[in-house]
Amino acid sequence: MLDAILAGDFPGVDNLREQAVTVRARRGCTCGCGTIELVGYDGPPDGLTSVPDELTIVDDAGEILGSVLLLTTHGQLSSLEVASYGDPLPMPDLGHAQLERRPGTVLG
C-alpha cells in the first residue's frame, strides 16, 4: 500500500520514498480497522505537509468502501490510515485499491 501511494508524482515524494526503505510498520488503531503506524525513520524533517494521493477501496462489485491515506508528521512518514464509510475495514489487498488524487489538491 505504501509503495502504491508513493508511485505518484508530487512534491516531496522522493524524500518519502527514501524513508519507505527503512520504515517499519506496527499496529495502529484499536478500533478494528487496518490502520498501521510507520516508525523507525530518524532523518531530518521535510517541509511536506500532506500527500495528495490516496487509495480508494472498492468491493468486488466496484462499490467504494473507503480509502487508505498516507499521513505524515513534519514531512516524515507517520501512518497508513484506513478510513471507511461504514464498519471498520481491515487493510485491503491491492486488488481492491485504486490510486487517486484527492479532489481540490493543488501541487506547488
Secondary structure, 3 states (H helix, E strand, C coil): CHHHHCCCCCCCHHHHHHHHHHCEEEECCCCCCCCEEEECCCCCCCCCCCCCEEEEEECCCCCEEEEEEEEEECCEEEEEEEEECCCCCCCCCHHHEEEEECCCCCCC
